Amino acid sequence: MSYTSLKAAGLLVLLLVASMPLLAGDIVDRIVATVNGHIILQSDWEDALRFEAFASNRSLDQLTIEDRKASLDRLIDQELLREQIRSADFQHATEEEVSKRIAEIRKAYSFAENEQGWRAALTRYNLTEDELRERISLELDVLRLVDARLRPSVNIDSKSIESYYHEELLPQLRHSGEKDVPLADVTPKIKELLTQQKMNELLLAWLQNLRAGSTIRTEPSSSSAEGQVQ
């Protein structure tokens, strides 16, 4: 049975991965932000938008000004997290893990079941297989960093699980016409969902602290988020 309400609330960090340079088209590079001396270029920003659109199977022409501004904020947060990776004794993602994640992305493209369709999808977003693997590797590294840093501090008690079961899950199941399920059957899923939600809260607080202790500058022209992805 599928429990819509128990789908894992994906970590915000999934949206933070997209800074390695890709094809910049006809973009004239300029600095849009600096993070502790690390430069973020206009091309990095456009590359990030393309990758985010690709990973979510979203058309580039659907991107709004708000999407562009949010993407730049994520690039800044991502660089702060990459600094944490560099300073830690870190076990990076394996090739097998990267391949598994790419397979998951491919499932979002109905026309990518064969190699020709998959290559067409990559070309549409100016991506190559190698560039995609680099991005996915970084995504998994950041996820691992956040999980190792935040999960140990999260404790979900039985009372919270029961409360979610009675106040959230059962009403949603009944509203959708599905049968009630025993609490014991869904306890692990509820616990993980609540853990993910708490980790998102902790991640936001951690990023705020990292920003407060960093030197971050954005160029005035970047705040308008004008332009189209090339």
N, C-alpha and C positions, 0 to 999 in steps of 0.2 A: 504494500500500500504506500502511496506517496503522501507525505505529510508536508504540505506547502509551508506551514508555519515553522517547520523544523529545518528548513534549508539553512545551512550555515551562513551567518552574516559575515561575508568576506572581509578580511582585514583591510583597513584603509591603505595598508602598505601596498596592496595590489595595484593601487593607482599611483604609486610613487616611483615606478620604474620606467625611465625613458630618457636617458641622457647621452648615450654613446652616439657619436655622429653617424648619420646615414647620408643618403643622397640629398643635397640641398637644392637641387634644381637651379632656378635662376635667382635664388635669394641672395641679396647682398648682405654678407655677414656684418653684424654689429653686436656690441655687448648689450645684453638686456638686463643682466644682473651679475653680481659677484657675491660669493659666499665664502667668507674667510679667505679671500684672495683668489678663490677658484672662479674662473670666468664662465658664465653661461651665455652662449651666443644665440643670435636669432635662429641660426640653422639648427641648433640643439633643440630649441623650442618647437620649431616646425617638425623636426624629427619625432619629438615626443608626441605631438598631436597625431602624426601618422601612425605611430606604433599603437597608441591608445585606441585609435579608431579601428585599426586592424584587429587587435586583440578582442575587441568587443563586437566585431563584425558590423561596424557602423560606417556609413558613407561619410566621406570627408566633407561633402557639401552640407552636411547636417550640423557641423560644428558651429557653435554660437560664440559671441564675444565672451560670454560667461565661461564657456568651455575653455577658451584660450587662456583666460585669466587663471582659472583653476589649474590648468596644466602648468603654468609657470610657477605657481605656488608649490605644486607637487615636485617640480624640478629642484626647487630650493630645499624642500624637506628631504628629498632623496639624497642630495649632496651631503646634508647633515648626517644622514644615516650611513652613507658611504664612508664618511670620516670615522664613524664608529667601527665599521668593518675593518678599515685599515689599521686601527689601533688595537684590534683584538686578535687573540690567537684563534683563528677562524678556519673551520673546515668548509671549503667551498662545495657548491653543488656538483654532483657527478654528471657525466655524460648521459647516463641512464635516466637520471632524474630530469634532465633537460629534455630528453627525447619524449619522456612520458608527458611532460607539460605541453610540448608542441603537439602531440597527438590529441590532447584535450582541446587545444585551440582549433585543430583541423576539423573536429566534430561540429564546430559552429558554422562551417562552410559546407552546405549541401553539395556544392559543385566541386569540392576539393577531395572527393573520395579517390580520384586518380591523380597521378602526378601532374598531368597537364592542367587540370583545374587548380591544383595547389600552386603551381608556378604562376598561373594567371592571377591568383589572389595576391601572391607576394608582389608581383609586378605592379599591380594596381596601386599598391601603397609604397612603391619604391623600396622594397625590402629584398634582401637576399637571404638565403638559408643561413649562411654564416652569421650575418648581422642579427637575424632573429635568435639564433642560438646564444649569442653574446647577451642579448637583452634578457632572454629567459633565464640565463645563468645568474645574472644580476638580480632578477626578480626573486629567484629562489634563495639567493644569499641574503637578501634583505628580509624575506619572510623568516628565514632561520634565525637571523639576528634578533628580530622582534620577538619571536617565539621563545628563544632562550632567555631574553632579557625580561619579558613580562609575564609569561605563563606561570613561573614559580610563585609569583606574588598573588595569584588569583586563587581564591578559595570559594567554591560554590557549595553552599550547604543544602541539606535535604529540604529545608523549609522553603528556600528560594525555588527549588525544582518543583515542589508541590504547588506553590503559588502560581508558577507559570503554567503548570498543567491544568489547574482548575480555572484560572482567570484568562488564559490566552488560548491554549491548545484546544481544550474541549469546546469552548464557544465557536472557534473557527471550524472545527470538524463538523459540528452540528449545523452550522450555517451553510456549509457546503454539501450537506446531506450525507456525510460519511459517518460510519459507525464509530462509537467511542472505542478507544484502545486502552488497555491497562497501563497504569502509570509505570509499572516495572518494565514494560516493553519499550518505552520511549525515554526512560530516565537518562541513558547515556547520550542520546541526541539532544535532549533538553540541556543537560549539563554542558555539552560542548558549545551549544548555541549561546548560553549565558556566559560561558568563558570567553567566547569570541567577542561578545558585546562589551564585556569588562575590559578585555585587552584593547579594544578600540578606544575606550575612554582613557586608558593608561597611555596609549600611543599618542593621543592628542596632547596629553599633559607633558609627556616626554619631549615631543617636538617643540612645544612651547618653551620648555626649559632650554633646549638646545638653541632655539632661536634667540632667547634672551641672553645667552652666553656667547653669541656669535656676532660677527660683523657682516651684516647683509645689506646690500644696496641694490636697488632696482632703478633702471633708467626711467626718467619721466615718460618718455615716449612709449615704453612698454606697458604702461598702465592702461592705455587705450585699447590694447590687444587688437589693433587693426590688422587687416590683411587676410589673405587666403592661403591655405596650405598649398604649397607648390608640388 
